[in-house]
């Protein structure tokens, strides 16, 4: 499972309709990616994510949403 999928399945996005991307859901995605970028090595290890995976996910543009949102 990709980091984007993990973020999409988080409780923050549990009420988001896939076919209706709102500004709020995009803002939430941006905030989640920003928070991911700020995690230290120990926190990343706790959630099972490498620093490289976290950097790659945090660097994605806001319009690059999880595939499940596009269905």
mmCIF file of the N, C-alpha and C atoms, coordinates in Angstrom:
data_MODEL
# 
_entry.id   MODEL 
# 
loop_
_atom_site.group_PDB 
_atom_site.id 
_atom_site.type_symbol 
_atom_site.label_atom_id 
_atom_site.label_alt_id 
_atom_site.label_comp_id 
_atom_site.label_asym_id 
_atom_site.label_entity_id 
_atom_site.label_seq_id 
_atom_site.pdbx_PDB_ins_code 
_atom_site.Cartn_x 
_atom_site.Cartn_y 
_atom_site.Cartn_z 
_atom_site.occupancy 
_atom_site.B_iso_or_equiv 
_atom_site.pdbx_formal_charge 
_atom_site.auth_seq_id 
_atom_site.auth_comp_id 
_atom_site.auth_asym_id 
_atom_site.auth_atom_id 
_atom_site.pdbx_PDB_model_num 
ATOM 1   N N  . UNK A 1 1  ? 0.854   -1.176 0.000  1.00 0.00 ? 1  UNK A N  1 
ATOM 2   C CA . UNK A 1 1  ? 0.000   0.000  0.000  1.00 0.00 ? 1  UNK A CA 1 
ATOM 3   C C  . UNK A 1 1  ? 0.899   1.237  0.000  1.00 0.00 ? 1  UNK A C  1 
ATOM 4   N N  . UNK A 1 2  ? 0.585   2.171  -0.843 1.00 0.00 ? 2  UNK A N  1 
ATOM 5   C CA . UNK A 1 2  ? 1.402   3.380  -0.953 1.00 0.00 ? 2  UNK A CA 1 
ATOM 6   C C  . UNK A 1 2  ? 1.083   4.361  0.167  1.00 0.00 ? 2  UNK A C  1 
ATOM 7   N N  . UNK A 1 3  ? 1.983   5.306  0.351  1.00 0.00 ? 3  UNK A N  1 
ATOM 8   C CA . UNK A 1 3  ? 1.759   6.339  1.368  1.00 0.00 ? 3  UNK A CA 1 
ATOM 9   C C  . UNK A 1 3  ? 0.500   7.136  1.055  1.00 0.00 ? 3  UNK A C  1 
ATOM 10  N N  . UNK A 1 4  ? 0.255   7.409  -0.207 1.00 0.00 ? 4  UNK A N  1 
ATOM 11  C CA . UNK A 1 4  ? -0.945  8.161  -0.584 1.00 0.00 ? 4  UNK A CA 1 
ATOM 12  C C  . UNK A 1 4  ? -2.198  7.406  -0.177 1.00 0.00 ? 4  UNK A C  1 
ATOM 13  N N  . UNK A 1 5  ? -2.193  6.084  -0.384 1.00 0.00 ? 5  UNK A N  1 
ATOM 14  C CA . UNK A 1 5  ? -3.337  5.274  0.015  1.00 0.00 ? 5  UNK A CA 1 
ATOM 15  C C  . UNK A 1 5  ? -3.524  5.300  1.531  1.00 0.00 ? 5  UNK A C  1 
ATOM 16  N N  . UNK A 1 6  ? -2.410  5.255  2.270  1.00 0.00 ? 6  UNK A N  1 
ATOM 17  C CA . UNK A 1 6  ? -2.504  5.327  3.726  1.00 0.00 ? 6  UNK A CA 1 
ATOM 18  C C  . UNK A 1 6  ? -3.116  6.644  4.182  1.00 0.00 ? 6  UNK A C  1 
ATOM 19  N N  . UNK A 1 7  ? -2.697  7.722  3.565  1.00 0.00 ? 7  UNK A N  1 
ATOM 20  C CA . UNK A 1 7  ? -3.245  9.032  3.906  1.00 0.00 ? 7  UNK A CA 1 
ATOM 21  C C  . UNK A 1 7  ? -4.730  9.087  3.554  1.00 0.00 ? 7  UNK A C  1 
ATOM 22  N N  . UNK A 1 8  ? -5.079  8.571  2.394  1.00 0.00 ? 8  UNK A N  1 
ATOM 23  C CA . UNK A 1 8  ? -6.473  8.602  1.952  1.00 0.00 ? 8  UNK A CA 1 
ATOM 24  C C  . UNK A 1 8  ? -7.372  7.792  2.865  1.00 0.00 ? 8  UNK A C  1 
ATOM 25  N N  . UNK A 1 9  ? -6.845  6.741  3.450  1.00 0.00 ? 9  UNK A N  1 
ATOM 26  C CA . UNK A 1 9  ? -7.647  5.890  4.321  1.00 0.00 ? 9  UNK A CA 1 
ATOM 27  C C  . UNK A 1 9  ? -7.656  6.365  5.769  1.00 0.00 ? 9  UNK A C  1 
ATOM 28  N N  . UNK A 1 10 ? -6.925  7.411  6.060  1.00 0.00 ? 10 UNK A N  1 
ATOM 29  C CA . UNK A 1 10 ? -6.885  7.912  7.431  1.00 0.00 ? 10 UNK A CA 1 
ATOM 30  C C  . UNK A 1 10 ? -8.248  8.469  7.829  1.00 0.00 ? 10 UNK A C  1 
ATOM 31  N N  . UNK A 1 11 ? -8.447  8.644  9.109  1.00 0.00 ? 11 UNK A N  1 
ATOM 32  C CA . UNK A 1 11 ? -9.739  9.145  9.597  1.00 0.00 ? 11 UNK A CA 1 
ATOM 33  C C  . UNK A 1 11 ? -10.038 10.541 9.090  1.00 0.00 ? 11 UNK A C  1 
ATOM 34  N N  . UNK A 1 12 ? -9.003  11.296 8.764  1.00 0.00 ? 12 UNK A N  1 
ATOM 35  C CA . UNK A 1 12 ? -9.208  12.647 8.257  1.00 0.00 ? 12 UNK A CA 1 
ATOM 36  C C  . UNK A 1 12 ? -10.030 12.645 6.974  1.00 0.00 ? 12 UNK A C  1 
ATOM 37  N N  . UNK A 1 13 ? -9.862  11.599 6.156  1.00 0.00 ? 13 UNK A N  1 
ATOM 38  C CA . UNK A 1 13 ? -10.528 11.540 4.866  1.00 0.00 ? 13 UNK A CA 1 
ATOM 39  C C  . UNK A 1 13 ? -11.645 10.511 4.805  1.00 0.00 ? 13 UNK A C  1 
ATOM 40  N N  . UNK A 1 14 ? -12.043 9.953  5.920  1.00 0.00 ? 14 UNK A N  1 
ATOM 41  C CA . UNK A 1 14 ? -13.019 8.875  5.901  1.00 0.00 ? 14 UNK A CA 1 
ATOM 42  C C  . UNK A 1 14 ? -14.382 9.327  5.383  1.00 0.00 ? 14 UNK A C  1 
ATOM 43  N N  . UNK A 1 15 ? -14.707 10.603 5.478  1.00 0.00 ? 15 UNK A N  1 
ATOM 44  C CA . UNK A 1 15 ? -16.006 11.094 5.016  1.00 0.00 ? 15 UNK A CA 1 
ATOM 45  C C  . UNK A 1 15 ? -15.945 11.774 3.654  1.00 0.00 ? 15 UNK A C  1 
ATOM 46  N N  . UNK A 1 16 ? -14.789 11.727 3.004  1.00 0.00 ? 16 UNK A N  1 
ATOM 47  C CA . UNK A 1 16 ? -14.627 12.382 1.712  1.00 0.00 ? 16 UNK A CA 1 
ATOM 48  C C  . UNK A 1 16 ? -15.213 11.520 0.607  1.00 0.00 ? 16 UNK A C  1 
ATOM 49  N N  . UNK A 1 17 ? -16.074 12.091 -0.206 1.00 0.00 ? 17 UNK A N  1 
ATOM 50  C CA . UNK A 1 17 ? -16.611 11.361 -1.348 1.00 0.00 ? 17 UNK A CA 1 
ATOM 51  C C  . UNK A 1 17 ? -15.575 11.363 -2.458 1.00 0.00 ? 17 UNK A C  1 
ATOM 52  N N  . UNK A 1 18 ? -15.324 10.203 -3.014 1.00 0.00 ? 18 UNK A N  1 
ATOM 53  C CA . UNK A 1 18 ? -14.297 10.076 -4.037 1.00 0.00 ? 18 UNK A CA 1 
ATOM 54  C C  . UNK A 1 18 ? -14.588 10.917 -5.272 1.00 0.00 ? 18 UNK A C  1 
ATOM 55  N N  . UNK A 1 19 ? -15.842 11.021 -5.639 1.00 0.00 ? 19 UNK A N  1 
ATOM 56  C CA . UNK A 1 19 ? -16.178 11.710 -6.880 1.00 0.00 ? 19 UNK A CA 1 
ATOM 57  C C  . UNK A 1 19 ? -16.280 13.223 -6.705 1.00 0.00 ? 19 UNK A C  1 
ATOM 58  N N  . UNK A 1 20 ? -16.165 13.698 -5.498 1.00 0.00 ? 20 UNK A N  1 
ATOM 59  C CA . UNK A 1 20 ? -16.343 15.123 -5.243 1.00 0.00 ? 20 UNK A CA 1 
ATOM 60  C C  . UNK A 1 20 ? -15.167 15.650 -4.425 1.00 0.00 ? 20 UNK A C  1 
ATOM 61  N N  . UNK A 1 21 ? -14.118 16.079 -5.127 1.00 0.00 ? 21 UNK A N  1 
ATOM 62  C CA . UNK A 1 21 ? -12.954 16.616 -4.431 1.00 0.00 ? 21 UNK A CA 1 
ATOM 63  C C  . UNK A 1 21 ? -13.242 18.038 -3.991 1.00 0.00 ? 21 UNK A C  1 
ATOM 64  N N  . UNK A 1 22 ? -13.247 18.248 -2.713 1.00 0.00 ? 22 UNK A N  1 
ATOM 65  C CA . UNK A 1 22 ? -13.504 19.584 -2.186 1.00 0.00 ? 22 UNK A CA 1 
ATOM 66  C C  . UNK A 1 22 ? -12.186 20.263 -1.840 1.00 0.00 ? 22 UNK A C  1 
ATOM 67  N N  . UNK A 1 23 ? -12.259 21.550 -1.672 1.00 0.00 ? 23 UNK A N  1 
ATOM 68  C CA . UNK A 1 23 ? -11.075 22.287 -1.230 1.00 0.00 ? 23 UNK A CA 1 
ATOM 69  C C  . UNK A 1 23 ? -10.612 21.778 0.122  1.00 0.00 ? 23 UNK A C  1 
ATOM 70  N N  . UNK A 1 24 ? -11.560 21.428 0.961  1.00 0.00 ? 24 UNK A N  1 
ATOM 71  C CA . UNK A 1 24 ? -11.224 20.926 2.293  1.00 0.00 ? 24 UNK A CA 1 
ATOM 72  C C  . UNK A 1 24 ? -10.437 19.631 2.245  1.00 0.00 ? 24 UNK A C  1 
ATOM 73  N N  . UNK A 1 25 ? -10.828 18.723 1.351  1.00 0.00 ? 25 UNK A N  1 
ATOM 74  C CA . UNK A 1 25 ? -10.097 17.464 1.258  1.00 0.00 ? 25 UNK A CA 1 
ATOM 75  C C  . UNK A 1 25 ? -8.709  17.689 0.669  1.00 0.00 ? 25 UNK A C  1 
ATOM 76  N N  . UNK A 1 26 ? -8.589  18.584 -0.288 1.00 0.00 ? 26 UNK A N  1 
ATOM 77  C CA . UNK A 1 26 ? -7.273  18.887 -0.853 1.00 0.00 ? 26 UNK A CA 1 
ATOM 78  C C  . UNK A 1 26 ? -6.393  19.587 0.169  1.00 0.00 ? 26 UNK A C  1 
ATOM 79  N N  . UNK A 1 27 ? -6.987  20.477 0.950  1.00 0.00 ? 27 UNK A N  1 
ATOM 80  C CA . UNK A 1 27 ? -6.231  21.149 2.004  1.00 0.00 ? 27 UNK A CA 1 
ATOM 81  C C  . UNK A 1 27 ? -5.785  20.138 3.056  1.00 0.00 ? 27 UNK A C  1 
ATOM 82  N N  . UNK A 1 28 ? -6.649  19.215 3.390  1.00 0.00 ? 28 UNK A N  1 
ATOM 83  C CA . UNK A 1 28 ? -6.298  18.168 4.346  1.00 0.00 ? 28 UNK A CA 1 
ATOM 84  C C  . UNK A 1 28 ? -5.164  17.294 3.838  1.00 0.00 ? 28 UNK A C  1 
ATOM 85  N N  . UNK A 1 29 ? -5.194  16.974 2.554  1.00 0.00 ? 29 UNK A N  1 
ATOM 86  C CA . UNK A 1 29 ? -4.122  16.191 1.948  1.00 0.00 ? 29 UNK A CA 1 
ATOM 87  C C  . UNK A 1 29 ? -2.806  16.959 2.017  1.00 0.00 ? 29 UNK A C  1 
ATOM 88  N N  . UNK A 1 30 ? -2.854  18.235 1.693  1.00 0.00 ? 30 UNK A N  1 
ATOM 89  C CA . UNK A 1 30 ? -1.651  19.068 1.760  1.00 0.00 ? 30 UNK A CA 1 
ATOM 90  C C  . UNK A 1 30 ? -1.112  19.114 3.189  1.00 0.00 ? 30 UNK A C  1 
ATOM 91  N N  . UNK A 1 31 ? -1.999  19.271 4.166  1.00 0.00 ? 31 UNK A N  1 
ATOM 92  C CA . UNK A 1 31 ? -1.571  19.317 5.566  1.00 0.00 ? 31 UNK A CA 1 
ATOM 93  C C  . UNK A 1 31 ? -0.962  17.983 6.008  1.00 0.00 ? 31 UNK A C  1 
ATOM 94  N N  . UNK A 1 32 ? -1.566  16.893 5.579  1.00 0.00 ? 32 UNK A N  1 
ATOM 95  C CA . UNK A 1 32 ? -1.040  15.575 5.934  1.00 0.00 ? 32 UNK A CA 1 
ATOM 96  C C  . UNK A 1 32 ? 0.350   15.366 5.354  1.00 0.00 ? 32 UNK A C  1 
ATOM 97  N N  . UNK A 1 33 ? 0.532   15.773 4.113  1.00 0.00 ? 33 UNK A N  1 
ATOM 98  C CA . UNK A 1 33 ? 1.846   15.636 3.487  1.00 0.00 ? 33 UNK A CA 1 
ATOM 99  C C  . UNK A 1 33 ? 2.866   16.538 4.168  1.00 0.00 ? 33 UNK A C  1 
ATOM 100 N N  . UNK A 1 34 ? 2.462   17.721 4.563  1.00 0.00 ? 34 UNK A N  1 
ATOM 101 C CA . UNK A 1 34 ? 3.367   18.637 5.263  1.00 0.00 ? 34 UNK A CA 1 
ATOM 102 C C  . UNK A 1 34 ? 3.761   18.052 6.623  1.00 0.00 ? 34 UNK A C  1 
ATOM 103 N N  . UNK A 1 35 ? 2.794   17.471 7.321  1.00 0.00 ? 35 UNK A N  1 
ATOM 104 C CA . UNK A 1 35 ? 3.089   16.855 8.618  1.00 0.00 ? 35 UNK A CA 1 
ATOM 105 C C  . UNK A 1 35 ? 4.017   15.654 8.445  1.00 0.00 ? 35 UNK A C  1 
ATOM 106 N N  . UNK A 1 36 ? 3.796   14.881 7.412  1.00 0.00 ? 36 UNK A N  1 
ATOM 107 C CA . UNK A 1 36 ? 4.660   13.739 7.130  1.00 0.00 ? 36 UNK A CA 1 
ATOM 108 C C  . UNK A 1 36 ? 6.098   14.188 6.918  1.00 0.00 ? 36 UNK A C  1 
ATOM 109 N N  . UNK A 1 37 ? 6.279   15.287 6.222  1.00 0.00 ? 37 UNK A N  1 
ATOM 110 C CA . UNK A 1 37 ? 7.619   15.807 5.954  1.00 0.00 ? 37 UNK A CA 1 
ATOM 111 C C  . UNK A 1 37 ? 8.338   16.240 7.225  1.00 0.00 ? 37 UNK A C  1 
ATOM 112 N N  . UNK A 1 38 ? 7.594   16.537 8.276  1.00 0.00 ? 38 UNK A N  1 
ATOM 113 C CA . UNK A 1 38 ? 8.190   17.037 9.507  1.00 0.00 ? 38 UNK A CA 1 
ATOM 114 C C  . UNK A 1 38 ? 8.496   15.939 10.531 1.00 0.00 ? 38 UNK A C  1 
ATOM 115 N N  . UNK A 1 39 ? 8.112   14.695 10.229 1.00 0.00 ? 39 UNK A N  1 
ATOM 116 C CA . UNK A 1 39 ? 8.360   13.605 11.171 1.00 0.00 ? 39 UNK A CA 1 
ATOM 117 C C  . UNK A 1 39 ? 9.837   13.260 11.221 1.00 0.00 ? 39 UNK A C  1 
ATOM 118 N N  . UNK A 1 40 ? 10.315  12.946 12.415 1.00 0.00 ? 40 UNK A N  1 
ATOM 119 C CA . UNK A 1 40 ? 11.712  12.536 12.550 1.00 0.00 ? 40 UNK A CA 1 
ATOM 120 C C  . UNK A 1 40 ? 11.841  11.036 12.272 1.00 0.00 ? 40 UNK A C  1 
ATOM 121 N N  . UNK A 1 41 ? 13.082  10.558 12.284 1.00 0.00 ? 41 UNK A N  1 
ATOM 122 C CA . UNK A 1 41 ? 13.362  9.165  11.941 1.00 0.00 ? 41 UNK A CA 1 
ATOM 123 C C  . UNK A 1 41 ? 12.602  8.198  12.846 1.00 0.00 ? 41 UNK A C  1 
ATOM 124 N N  . UNK A 1 42 ? 12.564  8.477  14.133 1.00 0.00 ? 42 UNK A N  1 
ATOM 125 C CA . UNK A 1 42 ? 11.880  7.589  15.078 1.00 0.00 ? 42 UNK A CA 1 
ATOM 126 C C  . UNK A 1 42 ? 10.379  7.509  14.789 1.00 0.00 ? 42 UNK A C  1 
ATOM 127 N N  . UNK A 1 43 ? 9.768   8.643  14.497 1.00 0.00 ? 43 UNK A N  1 
ATOM 128 C CA . UNK A 1 43 ? 8.335   8.660  14.195 1.00 0.00 ? 43 UNK A CA 1 
ATOM 129 C C  . UNK A 1 43 ? 8.047   7.920  12.889 1.00 0.00 ? 43 UNK A C  1 
ATOM 130 N N  . UNK A 1 44 ? 8.895   8.113  11.897 1.00 0.00 ? 44 UNK A N  1 
ATOM 131 C CA . UNK A 1 44 ? 8.719   7.398  10.629 1.00 0.00 ? 44 UNK A CA 1 
ATOM 132 C C  . UNK A 1 44 ? 8.863   5.896  10.839 1.00 0.00 ? 44 UNK A C  1 
ATOM 133 N N  . UNK A 1 45 ? 9.821   5.513  11.666 1.00 0.00 ? 45 UNK A N  1 
ATOM 134 C CA . UNK A 1 45 ? 10.013  4.096  11.959 1.00 0.00 ? 45 UNK A CA 1 
ATOM 135 C C  . UNK A 1 45 ? 8.776   3.530  12.656 1.00 0.00 ? 45 UNK A C  1 
ATOM 136 N N  . UNK A 1 46 ? 8.175   4.302  13.552 1.00 0.00 ? 46 UNK A N  1 
ATOM 137 C CA . UNK A 1 46 ? 6.966   3.871  14.259 1.00 0.00 ? 46 UNK A CA 1 
ATOM 138 C C  . UNK A 1 46 ? 5.815   3.563  13.304 1.00 0.00 ? 46 UNK A C  1 
ATOM 139 N N  . UNK A 1 47 ? 5.701   4.335  12.230 1.00 0.00 ? 47 UNK A N  1 
ATOM 140 C CA . UNK A 1 47 ? 4.595   4.113  11.289 1.00 0.00 ? 47 UNK A CA 1 
ATOM 141 C C  . UNK A 1 47 ? 5.014   3.250  10.105 1.00 0.00 ? 47 UNK A C  1 
ATOM 142 N N  . UNK A 1 48 ? 6.261   2.772  10.123 1.00 0.00 ? 48 UNK A N  1 
ATOM 143 C CA . UNK A 1 48 ? 6.714   1.845  9.089  1.00 0.00 ? 48 UNK A CA 1 
ATOM 144 C C  . UNK A 1 48 ? 6.992   2.479  7.750  1.00 0.00 ? 48 UNK A C  1 
ATOM 145 N N  . UNK A 1 49 ? 7.477   3.705  7.756  1.00 0.00 ? 49 UNK A N  1 
ATOM 146 C CA . UNK A 1 49 ? 7.742   4.433  6.525  1.00 0.00 ? 49 UNK A CA 1 
ATOM 147 C C  . UNK A 1 49 ? 9.204   4.856  6.503  1.00 0.00 ? 49 UNK A C  1 
ATOM 148 N N  . UNK A 1 50 ? 9.861   4.654  5.395  1.00 0.00 ? 50 UNK A N  1 
ATOM 149 C CA . UNK A 1 50 ? 11.250  5.093  5.288  1.00 0.00 ? 50 UNK A CA 1 
ATOM 150 C C  . UNK A 1 50 ? 11.300  6.600  5.035  1.00 0.00 ? 50 UNK A C  1 
ATOM 151 N N  . UNK A 1 51 ? 12.445  7.178  5.301  1.00 0.00 ? 51 UNK A N  1 
ATOM 152 C CA . UNK A 1 51 ? 12.618  8.612  5.054  1.00 0.00 ? 51 UNK A CA 1 
ATOM 153 C C  . UNK A 1 51 ? 12.444  8.912  3.570  1.00 0.00 ? 51 UNK A C  1 
ATOM 154 N N  . UNK A 1 52 ? 12.914  8.015  2.720  1.00 0.00 ? 52 UNK A N  1 
ATOM 155 C CA . UNK A 1 52 ? 12.781  8.209  1.270  1.00 0.00 ? 52 UNK A CA 1 
ATOM 156 C C  . UNK A 1 52 ? 11.310  8.177  0.848  1.00 0.00 ? 52 UNK A C  1 
ATOM 157 N N  . UNK A 1 53 ? 10.531  7.237  1.376  1.00 0.00 ? 53 UNK A N  1 
ATOM 158 C CA . UNK A 1 53 ? 9.102   7.165  1.054  1.00 0.00 ? 53 UNK A CA 1 
ATOM 159 C C  . UNK A 1 53 ? 8.372   8.416  1.534  1.00 0.00 ? 53 UNK A C  1 
ATOM 160 N N  . UNK A 1 54 ? 8.704   8.855  2.736  1.00 0.00 ? 54 UNK A N  1 
ATOM 161 C CA . UNK A 1 54 ? 8.066   10.047 3.293  1.00 0.00 ? 54 UNK A CA 1 
ATOM 162 C C  . UNK A 1 54 ? 8.399   11.270 2.454  1.00 0.00 ? 54 UNK A C  1 
ATOM 163 N N  . UNK A 1 55 ? 9.643   11.410 2.059  1.00 0.00 ? 55 UNK A N  1 
ATOM 164 C CA . UNK A 1 55 ? 10.050  12.550 1.234  1.00 0.00 ? 55 UNK A CA 1 
ATOM 165 C C  . UNK A 1 55 ? 9.334   12.522 -0.115 1.00 0.00 ? 55 UNK A C  1 
ATOM 166 N N  . UNK A 1 56 ? 9.257   11.352 -0.722 1.00 0.00 ? 56 UNK A N  1 
ATOM 167 C CA . UNK A 1 56 ? 8.594   11.226 -2.022 1.00 0.00 ? 56 UNK A CA 1 
ATOM 168 C C  . UNK A 1 56 ? 7.113   11.616 -1.912 1.00 0.00 ? 56 UNK A C  1 
ATOM 169 N N  . UNK A 1 57 ? 6.434   11.137 -0.863 1.00 0.00 ? 57 UNK A N  1 
ATOM 170 C CA . UNK A 1 57 ? 5.020   11.460 -0.678 1.00 0.00 ? 57 UNK A CA 1 
ATOM 171 C C  . UNK A 1 57 ? 4.830   12.939 -0.363 1.00 0.00 ? 57 UNK A C  1 
ATOM 172 N N  . UNK A 1 58 ? 5.663   13.484 0.515  1.00 0.00 ? 58 UNK A N  1 
ATOM 173 C CA . UNK A 1 58 ? 5.537   14.880 0.913  1.00 0.00 ? 58 UNK A CA 1 
ATOM 174 C C  . UNK A 1 58 ? 5.843   15.836 -0.236 1.00 0.00 ? 58 UNK A C  1 
ATOM 175 N N  . UNK A 1 59 ? 6.595   15.376 -1.211 1.00 0.00 ? 59 UNK A N  1 
ATOM 176 C CA . UNK A 1 59 ? 6.976   16.221 -2.351 1.00 0.00 ? 59 UNK A CA 1 
ATOM 177 C C  . UNK A 1 59 ? 5.954   16.217 -3.485 1.00 0.00 ? 59 UNK A C  1 
ATOM 178 N N  . UNK A 1 60 ? 4.941   15.395 -3.369 1.00 0.00 ? 60 UNK A N  1 
ATOM 179 C CA . UNK A 1 60 ? 3.940   15.316 -4.442 1.00 0.00 ? 60 UNK A CA 1 
ATOM 180 C C  . UNK A 1 60 ? 3.123   16.606 -4.490 1.00 0.00 ? 60 UNK A C  1 
ATOM 181 N N  . UNK A 1 61 ? 2.763   17.042 -5.685 1.00 0.00 ? 61 UNK A N  1 
ATOM 182 C CA . UNK A 1 61 ? 1.956   18.263 -5.806 1.00 0.00 ? 61 UNK A CA 1 
ATOM 183 C C  . UNK A 1 61 ? 0.528   18.036 -5.298 1.00 0.00 ? 61 UNK A C  1 
ATOM 184 N N  . UNK A 1 62 ? -0.133  19.096 -4.931 1.00 0.00 ? 62 UNK A N  1 
ATOM 185 C CA . UNK A 1 62 ? -1.469  19.020 -4.346 1.00 0.00 ? 62 UNK A CA 1 
ATOM 186 C C  . UNK A 1 62 ? -2.476  18.348 -5.277 1.00 0.00 ? 62 UNK A C  1 
ATOM 187 N N  . UNK A 1 63 ? -2.309  18.516 -6.567 1.00 0.00 ? 63 UNK A N  1 
ATOM 188 C CA . UNK A 1 63 ? -3.271  17.929 -7.503 1.00 0.00 ? 63 UNK A CA 1 
ATOM 189 C C  . UNK A 1 63 ? -3.018  16.440 -7.733 1.00 0.00 ? 63 UNK A C  1 
ATOM 190 N N  . UNK A 1 64 ? -1.941  15.901 -7.221 1.00 0.00 ? 64 UNK A N  1 
ATOM 191 C CA . UNK A 1 64 ? -1.625  14.484 -7.346 1.00 0.00 ? 64 UNK A CA 1 
ATOM 192 C C  . UNK A 1 64 ? -2.310  13.752 -6.185 1.00 0.00 ? 64 UNK A C  1 
ATOM 193 N N  . UNK A 1 65 ? -3.585  13.476 -6.360 1.00 0.00 ? 65 UNK A N  1 
ATOM 194 C CA . UNK A 1 65 ? -4.401  12.885 -5.301 1.00 0.00 ? 65 UNK A CA 1 
ATOM 195 C C  . UNK A 1 65 ? -4.362  11.364 -5.388 1.00 0.00 ? 65 UNK A C  1 
ATOM 196 N N  . UNK A 1 66 ? -4.776  10.683 -4.305 1.00 0.00 ? 66 UNK A N  1 
ATOM 197 C CA . UNK A 1 66 ? -4.818  9.223  -4.324 1.00 0.00 ? 66 UNK A CA 1 
ATOM 198 C C  . UNK A 1 66 ? -5.694  8.705  -5.474 1.00 0.00 ? 66 UNK A C  1 
ATOM 199 N N  . UNK A 1 67 ? -5.286  7.586  -6.043 1.00 0.00 ? 67 UNK A N  1 
ATOM 200 C CA . UNK A 1 67 ? -6.014  7.003  -7.176 1.00 0.00 ? 67 UNK A CA 1 
ATOM 201 C C  . UNK A 1 67 ? -7.463  6.711  -6.820 1.00 0.00 ? 67 UNK A C  1 
ATOM 202 N N  . UNK A 1 68 ? -7.716  6.342  -5.563 1.00 0.00 ? 68 UNK A N  1 
ATOM 203 C CA . UNK A 1 68 ? -9.094  6.027  -5.152 1.00 0.00 ? 68 UNK A CA 1 
ATOM 204 C C  . UNK A 1 68 ? -9.999  7.243  -5.214 1.00 0.00 ? 68 UNK A C  1 
ATOM 205 N N  . UNK A 1 69 ? -9.442  8.435  -5.177 1.00 0.00 ? 69 UNK A N  1 
ATOM 206 C CA . UNK A 1 69 ? -10.243 9.657  -5.278 1.00 0.00 ? 69 UNK A CA 1 
ATOM 207 C C  . UNK A 1 69 ? -10.679 9.909  -6.709 1.00 0.00 ? 69 UNK A C  1 
ATOM 208 N N  . UNK A 1 70 ? -9.993  9.321  -7.662 1.00 0.00 ? 70 UNK A N  1 
ATOM 209 C CA . UNK A 1 70 ? -10.289 9.584  -9.070 1.00 0.00 ? 70 UNK A CA 1 
ATOM 210 C C  . UNK A 1 70 ? -11.340 8.648  -9.638 1.00 0.00 ? 70 UNK A C  1 
ATOM 211 N N  . UNK A 1 71 ? -11.669 7.597  -8.901 1.00 0.00 ? 71 UNK A N  1 
ATOM 212 C CA . UNK A 1 71 ? -12.653 6.616  -9.382 1.00 0.00 ? 71 UNK A CA 1 
ATOM 213 C C  . UNK A 1 71 ? -14.055 7.153  -9.362 1.00 0.00 ? 71 UNK A C  1 
# 
